[in-house]
Amino acid sequence: MNWISTPGATPFLVAAFIMFSVTGSLLLRVAGQHHGWQAVLIFMLGNLSGFVAATTLTLTLRGRHPNLIYAVCLGGGFCLLQLMSRVFFKMPLTSWQWFGITMIAAGMIFLQVSRN
């Protein structure tokens, strides 16, 4: 059994997926704001980050409950992406959007609590 299959690796793998997924998405947004070779380079970095995220998700799913993994990885990635878009790109969030982010975060917590 390798370290990826151990239960202790799950939080690390989930965090890695969220980090690479959000980073890739943010880089693609930045690439869209540039021109020429600089845009191409940033685009390539964003896609590389997305590839690492997809690979990390595949490793995270090994021997684990897929419903929980998908919920935590994709829900956590979505919430963090919304917050980071607000920070880096000054994208406003309405009250309903904040409510939606809060509900997704609450749903992730409920899924974790209900599995015990």
N, CA, C and O atoms as CSV, one atom per row, in Angstrom:
chain,resi,resn,atom,element,x,y,z
A,1,MET,N,N,0.856,-1.191,0.000
A,1,MET,CA,C,0.000,0.000,0.000
A,1,MET,C,C,0.893,1.242,0.000
A,1,MET,O,O,1.812,1.348,0.812
A,2,ASN,N,N,0.624,2.173,-0.904
A,2,ASN,CA,C,1.411,3.398,-0.959
A,2,ASN,C,C,0.755,4.494,-0.128
A,2,ASN,O,O,-0.372,4.340,0.342
A,3,TRP,N,N,1.463,5.591,0.048
A,3,TRP,CA,C,0.975,6.654,0.933
A,3,TRP,C,C,-0.294,7.310,0.408
A,3,TRP,O,O,-1.078,7.832,1.201
A,4,ILE,N,N,-0.522,7.301,-0.902
A,4,ILE,CA,C,-1.710,7.937,-1.468
A,4,ILE,C,C,-2.980,7.216,-1.018
A,4,ILE,O,O,-4.033,7.842,-0.890
A,5,SER,N,N,-2.893,5.924,-0.779
A,5,SER,CA,C,-4.065,5.141,-0.383
A,5,SER,C,C,-4.378,5.236,1.104
A,5,SER,O,O,-5.417,4.740,1.543
A,6,THR,N,N,-3.511,5.856,1.884
A,6,THR,CA,C,-3.752,5.946,3.321
A,6,THR,C,C,-4.765,7.047,3.624
A,6,THR,O,O,-4.816,8.053,2.916
A,7,PRO,N,N,-5.570,6.865,4.669
A,7,PRO,CA,C,-6.561,7.889,5.023
A,7,PRO,C,C,-5.933,9.242,5.355
A,7,PRO,O,O,-6.548,10.282,5.121
A,8,GLY,N,N,-4.724,9.238,5.894
A,8,GLY,CA,C,-4.065,10.496,6.242
A,8,GLY,C,C,-3.693,11.342,5.037
A,8,GLY,O,O,-3.451,12.541,5.177
A,9,ALA,N,N,-3.643,10.738,3.857
A,9,ALA,CA,C,-3.294,11.482,2.644
A,9,ALA,C,C,-4.479,12.265,2.092
A,9,ALA,O,O,-4.293,13.183,1.292
A,10,THR,N,N,-5.683,11.918,2.505
A,10,THR,CA,C,-6.877,12.540,1.936
A,10,THR,C,C,-6.895,14.062,2.092
A,10,THR,O,O,-7.104,14.756,1.098
A,11,PRO,N,N,-6.686,14.612,3.289
A,11,PRO,CA,C,-6.709,16.082,3.400
A,11,PRO,C,C,-5.640,16.755,2.534
A,11,PRO,O,O,-5.889,17.808,1.947
A,12,PHE,N,N,-4.468,16.155,2.456
A,12,PHE,CA,C,-3.399,16.704,1.622
A,12,PHE,C,C,-3.817,16.710,0.148
A,12,PHE,O,O,-3.635,17.712,-0.543
A,13,LEU,N,N,-4.368,15.612,-0.325
A,13,LEU,CA,C,-4.771,15.500,-1.719
A,13,LEU,C,C,-5.927,16.442,-2.055
A,13,LEU,O,O,-5.947,17.049,-3.126
A,14,VAL,N,N,-6.882,16.559,-1.145
A,14,VAL,CA,C,-8.004,17.487,-1.359
A,14,VAL,C,C,-7.487,18.923,-1.429
A,14,VAL,O,O,-7.880,19.687,-2.310
A,15,ALA,N,N,-6.606,19.285,-0.498
A,15,ALA,CA,C,-6.037,20.641,-0.503
A,15,ALA,C,C,-5.227,20.895,-1.773
A,15,ALA,O,O,-5.285,21.984,-2.343
A,16,ALA,N,N,-4.476,19.891,-2.211
A,16,ALA,CA,C,-3.690,20.041,-3.440
A,16,ALA,C,C,-4.614,20.244,-4.634
A,16,ALA,O,O,-4.350,21.102,-5.477
A,17,PHE,N,N,-5.699,19.464,-4.720
A,17,PHE,CA,C,-6.640,19.637,-5.825
A,17,PHE,C,C,-7.206,21.052,-5.825
A,17,PHE,O,O,-7.206,21.729,-6.854
A,18,ILE,N,N,-7.684,21.492,-4.673
A,18,ILE,CA,C,-8.297,22.824,-4.593
A,18,ILE,C,C,-7.279,23.893,-4.985
A,18,ILE,O,O,-7.604,24.809,-5.740
A,19,MET,N,N,-6.058,23.785,-4.480
A,19,MET,CA,C,-5.028,24.779,-4.780
A,19,MET,C,C,-4.727,24.830,-6.279
A,19,MET,O,O,-4.704,25.912,-6.866
A,20,PHE,N,N,-4.496,23.668,-6.906
A,20,PHE,CA,C,-4.162,23.651,-8.326
A,20,PHE,C,C,-5.351,24.049,-9.195
A,20,PHE,O,O,-5.176,24.713,-10.217
A,21,SER,N,N,-6.545,23.654,-8.802
A,21,SER,CA,C,-7.742,23.991,-9.563
A,21,SER,C,C,-7.980,25.500,-9.557
A,21,SER,O,O,-8.209,26.103,-10.605
A,22,VAL,N,N,-7.924,26.092,-8.390
A,22,VAL,CA,C,-8.142,27.538,-8.265
A,22,VAL,C,C,-7.021,28.304,-8.963
A,22,VAL,O,O,-7.283,29.276,-9.670
A,23,THR,N,N,-5.787,27.876,-8.771
A,23,THR,CA,C,-4.656,28.543,-9.419
A,23,THR,C,C,-4.797,28.493,-10.934
A,23,THR,O,O,-4.578,29.497,-11.613
A,24,GLY,N,N,-5.160,27.335,-11.465
A,24,GLY,CA,C,-5.338,27.208,-12.908
A,24,GLY,C,C,-6.424,28.127,-13.432
A,24,GLY,O,O,-6.247,28.780,-14.461
A,25,SER,N,N,-7.545,28.183,-12.732
A,25,SER,CA,C,-8.644,29.051,-13.159
A,25,SER,C,C,-8.248,30.520,-13.115
A,25,SER,O,O,-8.563,31.279,-14.032
A,26,LEU,N,N,-7.563,30.919,-12.061
A,26,LEU,CA,C,-7.122,32.312,-11.950
A,26,LEU,C,C,-6.110,32.665,-13.043
A,26,LEU,O,O,-6.155,33.755,-13.614
A,27,LEU,N,N,-5.200,31.731,-13.327
A,27,LEU,CA,C,-4.212,31.983,-14.382
A,27,LEU,C,C,-4.875,32.114,-15.750
A,27,LEU,O,O,-4.448,32.932,-16.564
A,28,LEU,N,N,-5.901,31.331,-16.009
A,28,LEU,CA,C,-6.600,31.461,-17.283
A,28,LEU,C,C,-7.279,32.818,-17.407
A,28,LEU,O,O,-7.325,33.399,-18.491
A,29,ARG,N,N,-7.798,33.315,-16.308
A,29,ARG,CA,C,-8.397,34.659,-16.315
A,29,ARG,C,C,-7.334,35.714,-16.585
A,29,ARG,O,O,-7.560,36.644,-17.359
A,30,VAL,N,N,-6.179,35.571,-15.949
A,30,VAL,CA,C,-5.076,36.513,-16.165
A,30,VAL,C,C,-4.594,36.439,-17.617
A,30,VAL,O,O,-4.313,37.469,-18.229
A,31,ALA,N,N,-4.499,35.240,-18.161
A,31,ALA,CA,C,-4.059,35.072,-19.548
A,31,ALA,C,C,-4.985,35.826,-20.508
A,31,ALA,O,O,-4.530,36.381,-21.508
A,32,GLY,N,N,-6.261,35.844,-20.205
A,32,GLY,CA,C,-7.214,36.558,-21.043
A,32,GLY,C,C,-7.039,38.064,-21.012
A,32,GLY,O,O,-7.575,38.769,-21.867
A,33,GLN,N,N,-6.301,38.561,-20.046
A,33,GLN,CA,C,-6.075,40.000,-19.921
A,33,GLN,C,C,-4.746,40.440,-20.549
A,33,GLN,O,O,-4.428,41.629,-20.549
A,34,HIS,N,N,-3.984,39.502,-21.075
A,34,HIS,CA,C,-2.688,39.811,-21.682
A,34,HIS,C,C,-2.711,39.494,-23.173
A,34,HIS,O,O,-3.668,38.919,-23.691
A,35,HIS,N,N,-1.637,39.883,-23.846
A,35,HIS,CA,C,-1.528,39.665,-25.285
A,35,HIS,C,C,-0.177,39.044,-25.611
A,35,HIS,O,O,0.773,39.137,-24.834
A,36,GLY,N,N,-0.114,38.417,-26.762
A,36,GLY,CA,C,1.144,37.901,-27.283
A,36,GLY,C,C,1.656,36.697,-26.503
A,36,GLY,O,O,0.893,35.909,-25.945
A,37,TRP,N,N,2.994,36.591,-26.490
A,37,TRP,CA,C,3.634,35.443,-25.851
A,37,TRP,C,C,3.390,35.388,-24.355
A,37,TRP,O,O,3.354,34.304,-23.773
A,38,GLN,N,N,3.225,36.520,-23.735
A,38,GLN,CA,C,2.950,36.537,-22.302
A,38,GLN,C,C,1.612,35.838,-22.021
A,38,GLN,O,O,1.501,35.069,-21.066
A,39,ALA,N,N,0.619,36.103,-22.839
A,39,ALA,CA,C,-0.680,35.445,-22.680
A,39,ALA,C,C,-0.553,33.944,-22.898
A,39,ALA,O,O,-1.149,33.152,-22.169
A,40,VAL,N,N,0.228,33.557,-23.906
A,40,VAL,CA,C,0.409,32.131,-24.205
A,40,VAL,C,C,1.099,31.432,-23.038
A,40,VAL,O,O,0.700,30.333,-22.651
A,41,LEU,N,N,2.122,32.055,-22.480
A,41,LEU,CA,C,2.841,31.454,-21.352
A,41,LEU,C,C,1.927,31.296,-20.133
A,41,LEU,O,O,1.912,30.244,-19.494
A,42,ILE,N,N,1.175,32.337,-19.819
A,42,ILE,CA,C,0.260,32.260,-18.672
A,42,ILE,C,C,-0.825,31.216,-18.935
A,42,ILE,O,O,-1.215,30.479,-18.029
A,43,PHE,N,N,-1.311,31.155,-20.179
A,43,PHE,CA,C,-2.302,30.155,-20.569
A,43,PHE,C,C,-1.752,28.737,-20.365
A,43,PHE,O,O,-2.446,27.860,-19.850
A,44,MET,N,N,-0.500,28.528,-20.775
A,44,MET,CA,C,0.125,27.211,-20.611
A,44,MET,C,C,0.271,26.860,-19.129
A,44,MET,O,O,0.046,25.711,-18.747
A,45,LEU,N,N,0.639,27.823,-18.296
A,45,LEU,CA,C,0.756,27.576,-16.854
A,45,LEU,C,C,-0.604,27.242,-16.239
A,45,LEU,O,O,-0.707,26.370,-15.376
A,46,GLY,N,N,-1.639,27.939,-16.688
A,46,GLY,CA,C,-2.985,27.657,-16.203
A,46,GLY,C,C,-3.442,26.260,-16.574
A,46,GLY,O,O,-4.053,25.563,-15.764
A,47,ASN,N,N,-3.146,25.854,-17.795
A,47,ASN,CA,C,-3.515,24.510,-18.226
A,47,ASN,C,C,-2.688,23.442,-17.521
A,47,ASN,O,O,-3.209,22.371,-17.208
A,48,LEU,N,N,-1.430,23.708,-17.269
A,48,LEU,CA,C,-0.605,22.766,-16.511
A,48,LEU,C,C,-1.164,22.597,-15.100
A,48,LEU,O,O,-1.248,21.482,-14.587
A,49,SER,N,N,-1.538,23.697,-14.488
A,49,SER,CA,C,-2.128,23.635,-13.154
A,49,SER,C,C,-3.437,22.848,-13.173
A,49,SER,O,O,-3.709,22.075,-12.254
A,50,GLY,N,N,-4.244,23.040,-14.211
A,50,GLY,CA,C,-5.482,22.271,-14.346
A,50,GLY,C,C,-5.226,20.790,-14.540
A,50,GLY,O,O,-5.967,19.958,-14.016
A,51,PHE,N,N,-4.187,20.451,-15.286
A,51,PHE,CA,C,-3.826,19.048,-15.478
A,51,PHE,C,C,-3.405,18.416,-14.151
A,51,PHE,O,O,-3.807,17.295,-13.841
A,52,VAL,N,N,-2.599,19.130,-13.372
A,52,VAL,CA,C,-2.181,18.619,-12.063
A,52,VAL,C,C,-3.404,18.462,-11.154
A,52,VAL,O,O,-3.483,17.502,-10.387
A,53,ALA,N,N,-4.352,19.393,-11.235
A,53,ALA,CA,C,-5.576,19.293,-10.428
A,53,ALA,C,C,-6.353,18.037,-10.802
A,53,ALA,O,O,-6.806,17.305,-9.922
A,54,ALA,N,N,-6.511,17.783,-12.090
A,54,ALA,CA,C,-7.251,16.599,-12.534
A,54,ALA,C,C,-6.547,15.313,-12.097
A,54,ALA,O,O,-7.195,14.347,-11.693
A,55,THR,N,N,-5.237,15.312,-12.181
A,55,THR,CA,C,-4.469,14.143,-11.736
A,55,THR,C,C,-4.606,13.941,-10.236
A,55,THR,O,O,-4.756,12.814,-9.764
A,56,THR,N,N,-4.556,15.030,-9.494
A,56,THR,CA,C,-4.709,14.952,-8.039
A,56,THR,C,C,-6.102,14.437,-7.669
A,56,THR,O,O,-6.243,13.647,-6.735
A,57,LEU,N,N,-7.130,14.881,-8.396
A,57,LEU,CA,C,-8.481,14.392,-8.121
A,57,LEU,C,C,-8.574,12.890,-8.369
A,57,LEU,O,O,-9.204,12.166,-7.597
A,58,THR,N,N,-7.952,12.429,-9.437
A,58,THR,CA,C,-7.944,10.996,-9.735
A,58,THR,C,C,-7.294,10.216,-8.599
A,58,THR,O,O,-7.813,9.181,-8.181
A,59,LEU,N,N,-6.178,10.698,-8.102
A,59,LEU,CA,C,-5.488,10.029,-6.989
A,59,LEU,C,C,-6.322,10.090,-5.709
A,59,LEU,O,O,-6.334,9.143,-4.923
A,60,THR,N,N,-7.012,11.199,-5.506
A,60,THR,CA,C,-7.835,11.359,-4.302
A,60,THR,C,C,-8.996,10.369,-4.292
A,60,THR,O,O,-9.396,9.892,-3.230
A,61,LEU,N,N,-9.532,10.061,-5.460
A,61,LEU,CA,C,-10.685,9.160,-5.544
A,61,LEU,C,C,-10.331,7.704,-5.280
A,61,LEU,O,O,-11.225,6.898,-5.025
A,62,ARG,N,N,-9.065,7.349,-5.331
A,62,ARG,CA,C,-8.663,5.950,-5.120
A,62,ARG,C,C,-9.067,5.459,-3.740
A,62,ARG,O,O,-8.572,5.949,-2.725
A,63,GLY,N,N,-9.960,4.497,-3.713
A,63,GLY,CA,C,-10.333,3.846,-2.462
A,63,GLY,C,C,-11.090,4.717,-1.490
A,63,GLY,O,O,-11.177,4.389,-0.306
A,64,ARG,N,N,-11.638,5.815,-1.960
A,64,ARG,CA,C,-12.383,6.705,-1.079
A,64,ARG,C,C,-13.805,6.859,-1.612
A,64,ARG,O,O,-14.088,6.511,-2.758
A,65,HIS,N,N,-14.678,7.372,-0.787
A,65,HIS,CA,C,-16.080,7.558,-1.151
A,65,HIS,C,C,-16.187,8.696,-2.174
A,65,HIS,O,O,-15.938,9.850,-1.828
A,66,PRO,N,N,-16.552,8.393,-3.424
A,66,PRO,CA,C,-16.531,9.423,-4.466
A,66,PRO,C,C,-17.492,10.583,-4.222
A,66,PRO,O,O,-17.173,11.722,-4.565
A,67,ASN,N,N,-18.659,10.320,-3.637
A,67,ASN,CA,C,-19.598,11.428,-3.394
A,67,ASN,C,C,-19.000,12.471,-2.462
A,67,ASN,O,O,-19.144,13.672,-2.691
A,68,LEU,N,N,-18.329,12.013,-1.414
A,68,LEU,CA,C,-17.699,12.954,-0.484
A,68,LEU,C,C,-16.528,13.678,-1.126
A,68,LEU,O,O,-16.377,14.889,-0.971
A,69,ILE,N,N,-15.700,12.934,-1.848
A,69,ILE,CA,C,-14.520,13.540,-2.466
A,69,ILE,C,C,-14.935,14.586,-3.490
A,69,ILE,O,O,-14.390,15.690,-3.498
A,70,TYR,N,N,-15.892,14.258,-4.353
A,70,TYR,CA,C,-16.345,15.228,-5.344
A,70,TYR,C,C,-16.928,16.465,-4.667
A,70,TYR,O,O,-16.641,17.592,-5.073
A,71,ALA,N,N,-17.732,16.258,-3.651
A,71,ALA,CA,C,-18.370,17.390,-2.972
A,71,ALA,C,C,-17.339,18.312,-2.330
A,71,ALA,O,O,-17.407,19.532,-2.481
A,72,VAL,N,N,-16.391,17.727,-1.620
A,72,VAL,CA,C,-15.410,18.547,-0.915
A,72,VAL,C,C,-14.451,19.213,-1.907
A,72,VAL,O,O,-14.147,20.399,-1.781
A,73,CYS,N,N,-13.979,18.450,-2.888
A,73,CYS,CA,C,-13.026,19.017,-3.849
A,73,CYS,C,C,-13.665,20.089,-4.721
A,73,CYS,O,O,-13.144,21.201,-4.816
A,74,LEU,N,N,-14.775,19.772,-5.352
A,74,LEU,CA,C,-15.386,20.727,-6.273
A,74,LEU,C,C,-16.078,21.860,-5.532
A,74,LEU,O,O,-16.009,23.012,-5.963
A,75,GLY,N,N,-16.743,21.552,-4.426
A,75,GLY,CA,C,-17.376,22.610,-3.638
A,75,GLY,C,C,-16.350,23.544,-3.019
A,75,GLY,O,O,-16.509,24.764,-3.046
A,76,GLY,N,N,-15.297,22.962,-2.461
A,76,GLY,CA,C,-14.234,23.784,-1.871
A,76,GLY,C,C,-13.524,24.617,-2.919
A,76,GLY,O,O,-13.206,25.784,-2.688
A,77,GLY,N,N,-13.276,24.014,-4.074
A,77,GLY,CA,C,-12.636,24.753,-5.158
A,77,GLY,C,C,-13.495,25.910,-5.643
A,77,GLY,O,O,-12.990,27.003,-5.899
A,78,PHE,N,N,-14.802,25.665,-5.770
A,78,PHE,CA,C,-15.716,26.720,-6.213
A,78,PHE,C,C,-15.742,27.877,-5.216
A,78,PHE,O,O,-15.622,29.041,-5.597
A,79,CYS,N,N,-15.901,27.542,-3.936
A,79,CYS,CA,C,-15.963,28.595,-2.912
A,79,CYS,C,C,-14.676,29.418,-2.890
A,79,CYS,O,O,-14.716,30.648,-2.861
A,80,LEU,N,N,-13.546,28.731,-2.904
A,80,LEU,CA,C,-12.272,29.453,-2.865
A,80,LEU,C,C,-12.066,30.276,-4.134
A,80,LEU,O,O,-11.538,31.386,-4.064
A,81,LEU,N,N,-12.469,29.757,-5.285
A,81,LEU,CA,C,-12.329,30.511,-6.528
A,81,LEU,C,C,-13.150,31.798,-6.482
A,81,LEU,O,O,-12.685,32.844,-6.934
A,82,GLN,N,N,-14.355,31.729,-5.946
A,82,GLN,CA,C,-15.173,32.938,-5.840
A,82,GLN,C,C,-14.501,33.970,-4.937
A,82,GLN,O,O,-14.468,35.158,-5.255
A,83,LEU,N,N,-13.968,33.505,-3.812
A,83,LEU,CA,C,-13.313,34.430,-2.881
A,83,LEU,C,C,-12.035,35.012,-3.474
A,83,LEU,O,O,-11.766,36.203,-3.316
A,84,MET,N,N,-11.251,34.188,-4.151
A,84,MET,CA,C,-10.000,34.673,-4.746
A,84,MET,C,C,-10.272,35.606,-5.930
A,84,MET,O,O,-9.505,36.539,-6.167
A,85,SER,N,N,-11.348,35.366,-6.669
A,85,SER,CA,C,-11.721,36.271,-7.761
A,85,SER,C,C,-12.089,37.640,-7.204
A,85,SER,O,O,-11.789,38.674,-7.802
A,86,ARG,N,N,-12.733,37.625,-6.068
A,86,ARG,CA,C,-13.071,38.893,-5.412
A,86,ARG,C,C,-11.812,39.622,-4.972
A,86,ARG,O,O,-11.701,40.836,-5.144
A,87,VAL,N,N,-10.864,38.888,-4.405
A,87,VAL,CA,C,-9.629,39.496,-3.906
A,87,VAL,C,C,-8.755,40.011,-5.050
A,87,VAL,O,O,-8.329,41.166,-5.033
A,88,PHE,N,N,-8.486,39.157,-6.045
A,88,PHE,CA,C,-7.526,39.503,-7.086
A,88,PHE,C,C,-8.101,40.352,-8.217
A,88,PHE,O,O,-7.398,41.191,-8.779
A,89,PHE,N,N,-9.370,40.140,-8.553
A,89,PHE,CA,C,-9.952,40.831,-9.698
A,89,PHE,C,C,-11.023,41.835,-9.289
A,89,PHE,O,O,-11.672,42.438,-10.144
A,90,LYS,N,N,-11.208,42.015,-7.987
A,90,LYS,CA,C,-12.191,42.969,-7.463
A,90,LYS,C,C,-13.592,42.714,-8.017
A,90,LYS,O,O,-14.350,43.650,-8.272
A,91,MET,N,N,-13.927,41.428,-8.201
A,91,MET,CA,C,-15.255,41.078,-8.700
A,91,MET,C,C,-16.239,41.110,-7.527
A,91,MET,O,O,-16.052,40.398,-6.540
A,92,PRO,N,N,-17.266,41.921,-7.633
A,92,PRO,CA,C,-18.207,42.031,-6.515
A,92,PRO,C,C,-19.062,40.774,-6.371
A,92,PRO,O,O,-19.351,40.080,-7.346
A,93,LEU,N,N,-19.454,40.504,-5.137
A,93,LEU,CA,C,-20.372,39.407,-4.848
A,93,LEU,C,C,-21.620,39.995,-4.199
A,93,LEU,O,O,-21.529,40.750,-3.231
A,94,THR,N,N,-22.780,39.646,-4.737
A,94,THR,CA,C,-24.031,40.128,-4.161
A,94,THR,C,C,-24.338,39.343,-2.880
A,94,THR,O,O,-23.674,38.357,-2.562
A,95,SER,N,N,-25.332,39.793,-2.180
A,95,SER,CA,C,-25.749,39.083,-0.963
A,95,SER,C,C,-26.161,37.652,-1.279
A,95,SER,O,O,-25.867,36.739,-0.507
A,96,TRP,N,N,-26.834,37.448,-2.401
A,96,TRP,CA,C,-27.261,36.106,-2.787
A,96,TRP,C,C,-26.064,35.230,-3.138
A,96,TRP,O,O,-26.070,34.031,-2.857
A,97,GLN,N,N,-25.053,35.808,-3.740
A,97,GLN,CA,C,-23.857,35.032,-4.053
A,97,GLN,C,C,-23.119,34.630,-2.771
A,97,GLN,O,O,-22.633,33.504,-2.656
A,98,TRP,N,N,-23.040,35.546,-1.822
A,98,TRP,CA,C,-22.441,35.194,-0.527
A,98,TRP,C,C,-23.243,34.079,0.142
A,98,TRP,O,O,-22.684,33.147,0.722
A,99,PHE,N,N,-24.564,34.200,0.045
A,99,PHE,CA,C,-25.429,33.166,0.615
A,99,PHE,C,C,-25.166,31.820,-0.056
A,99,PHE,O,O,-25.088,30.797,0.624
A,100,GLY,N,N,-25.029,31.809,-1.367
A,100,GLY,CA,C,-24.743,30.580,-2.100
A,100,GLY,C,C,-23.422,29.959,-1.700
A,100,GLY,O,O,-23.338,28.745,-1.518
A,101,ILE,N,N,-22.388,30.774,-1.559
A,101,ILE,CA,C,-21.082,30.281,-1.127
A,101,ILE,C,C,-21.187,29.679,0.269
A,101,ILE,O,O,-20.619,28.623,0.547
A,102,THR,N,N,-21.920,30.362,1.139
A,102,THR,CA,C,-22.111,29.866,2.508
A,102,THR,C,C,-22.866,28.540,2.506
A,102,THR,O,O,-22.529,27.636,3.270
A,103,MET,N,N,-23.871,28.418,1.666
A,103,MET,CA,C,-24.642,27.173,1.606
A,103,MET,C,C,-23.792,26.017,1.074
A,103,MET,O,O,-23.910,24.891,1.558
A,104,ILE,N,N,-22.949,26.282,0.095
A,104,ILE,CA,C,-22.065,25.232,-0.425
A,104,ILE,C,C,-21.095,24.793,0.666
A,104,ILE,O,O,-20.874,23.598,0.861
A,105,ALA,N,N,-20.520,25.752,1.372
A,105,ALA,CA,C,-19.601,25.418,2.464
A,105,ALA,C,C,-20.335,24.620,3.552
A,105,ALA,O,O,-19.793,23.648,4.080
A,106,ALA,N,N,-21.549,25.025,3.881
A,106,ALA,CA,C,-22.326,24.301,4.892
A,106,ALA,C,C,-22.633,22.882,4.413
A,106,ALA,O,O,-22.568,21.935,5.197
A,107,GLY,N,N,-22.962,22.732,3.143
A,107,GLY,CA,C,-23.224,21.406,2.596
A,107,GLY,C,C,-22.015,20.497,2.693
A,107,GLY,O,O,-22.148,19.307,2.980
A,108,MET,N,N,-20.834,21.054,2.453
A,108,MET,CA,C,-19.607,20.251,2.577
A,108,MET,C,C,-19.407,19.796,4.019
A,108,MET,O,O,-18.999,18.660,4.264
A,109,ILE,N,N,-19.693,20.673,4.963
A,109,ILE,CA,C,-19.556,20.316,6.380
A,109,ILE,C,C,-20.571,19.235,6.745
A,109,ILE,O,O,-20.227,18.263,7.418
A,110,PHE,N,N,-21.822,19.400,6.306
A,110,PHE,CA,C,-22.850,18.403,6.607
A,110,PHE,C,C,-22.503,17.038,6.032
A,110,PHE,O,O,-22.750,16.018,6.676
A,111,LEU,N,N,-21.940,17.002,4.843
A,111,LEU,CA,C,-21.532,15.722,4.254
A,111,LEU,C,C,-20.454,15.054,5.094
A,111,LEU,O,O,-20.475,13.837,5.281
A,112,GLN,N,N,-19.529,15.828,5.592
A,112,GLN,CA,C,-18.449,15.266,6.417
A,112,GLN,C,C,-18.978,14.760,7.751
A,112,GLN,O,O,-18.563,13.704,8.228
A,113,VAL,N,N,-19.896,15.514,8.354
A,113,VAL,CA,C,-20.457,15.116,9.649
A,113,VAL,C,C,-21.323,13.875,9.483
A,113,VAL,O,O,-21.307,12.989,10.337
A,114,SER,N,N,-22.075,13.805,8.395
A,114,SER,CA,C,-23.011,12.697,8.210
A,114,SER,C,C,-22.320,11.376,7.885
A,114,SER,O,O,-22.939,10.318,7.998
A,115,ARG,N,N,-21.072,11.416,7.490
A,115,ARG,CA,C,-20.387,10.154,7.152
A,115,ARG,C,C,-19.950,9.401,8.405
A,115,ARG,O,O,-19.655,8.208,8.326
A,116,ASN,N,N,-19.903,10.060,9.545
A,116,ASN,CA,C,-19.472,9.412,10.791
A,116,ASN,C,C,-20.598,8.692,11.457
A,116,ASN,O,O,-20.407,8.093,12.516
